[in-house]
Amino acid sequence: MHEISRKVPAVAKRVTESSGNIFLDLGFPPHEAEVMLLRAKLAEALRVWMEREKLTQAGAAKRLGISQPRVSEIVRGKVELLSLDYLVGLCAKAGIPVGVRVAA
């Protein structure tokens, strides 16, 4: 058998350094980007809690006192559907400490 050698054209890659906030990088206004980032961090903390506790979505829903579809939104990162205060409340129910630090 003969091996077919194909030359792949070089593709110019442009890399842009992140600002540290993916939502800001995606073009959200700064005030929205900050809230979205906080929501994403809280949702991630809840996902980690579920893994650590070995909870199914149904089990997490029962422990948190919410519906399974709501847990699914958290697991899938649908942070635009979840308010910041709602996520803080869920973290409190899960025993996840939440702190706020303001830099001026």
N, C-alpha and C positions, 0 to 999 in steps of 0.2 A: 504494500500500500504506500501511496505517496502522501506525504503530509502537505497540506496546503498552507502556505505562509501568507498571512494577510497583514498588510501594514495598516495600522489604525492611525488615522490622522491625529496629530497633537491638538488637544483642545485647550484653549487658554482658560485658565481657572482664575477667577477673581475671588479673593477672600476678603471679607470685611470683618473687622474686629467687632465683637459684640459690645454693646453698651452695658451689659450685665442684666438687661431686662429684655427678654425676647419680645414682649408685647410692644415695647418702645421701638425695637428694631423692625417690627412688622408694620410700623406706621401708626399705631394708636397714639392719640394725644397723650402727653405726659401724665396728666391727672388720671386718665383711664388706665394707662399702662401700669401705674403703681398699684391701683386697686386690683387689676387682673393678676399681677404678679403675687400679691398677697393671697388672693383666692387660690391660685395655683399651688402656693406653698402649703396652705392649710389642707387642700385636697390631697396633696402628696403625703402629708403627715397622717391623714386618715387612712390612706391606702397602706402605708407602712404599718400602722396600728393593726389593720385587718390582717396583714400577712403575719405579723408577730403573734397575734392572737389566734391565728389559723382559722379565721372566720370566713364563711361564705358570705355572699351578698345578703342572703336571707338572714343569716345569723347576725351580721352587723346591723341590719335594719332593726331587728328585734332589740338588740342591745342599745341602739341609739333612739329607738322609738319613732322610726320613720319607715316609709315604704321601701321595698326592694328596688323599685325603679329609681327612686331618689339616690340610693346607694350606687346604682349603676351609673348615674350621671357623674357622681364623684369619681368612681373608678375610671370612667372614660375621659375624665378631665374636662367635662362640659362646664367649666367654671363660669361661663357667661350666664348660666341658668341659676347660679347659686349666689346669694348675697354674702357679703363679708360677715355680717353679724350672725347669719345662719350657720356658716362654717365655724365661726368661733364658738357658738353654742354647742355644735356637734363635737368639737374638740374637747370642750369642757366635759361633756357627757362621757367621752372616751377616756378621760383622765390625761389628756394631752395638754401640757402647760403651753399657754399662748402669752407672749409678751410683746410689748410695743416699745420701740426705741425711736426717738425722734432726733434727727440731726438737723440743726439749724445753722 
